[in-house]
Amino acid sequence: MTDSARTSGNFWPENMLKVAKTIFFTLLFILGVTFAMENTGWVVLRYYFGLETPPVPIFLLVLFSVLLGVLLVGVGFICDERSLRKALREKEREIASLEKELQPYRERERAMVGITTRE
């Protein structure tokens, strides 16, 4: 095991993680291509009031649905991250305020320790 793997506390060294990610995404891409090749049928989507789409390949419909799901989840994560950052800033301000409030007590304690050590 390399030093960087030991010191980071991570079992996989960073370059092995890159290789694993590359293999995973390559397999995912191959799976997507084979899925598209197997599902070449066409479908017409019907809406309310007699509206319908022109014929669309099934794999495009599935791909669009997956991408829309990824997009919605990403927006959710971004919203969560923003709210967490806001909460963090509020907590940091609260900590700074409490530190400022504690300062006179710490100075008094240092002065008391200084008096007792001089005697």
Helices and strands as residue ranges (DSSP letters): H 3-8, H 14-38, E 42-43, G 48-50, E 56-57, H 58-118
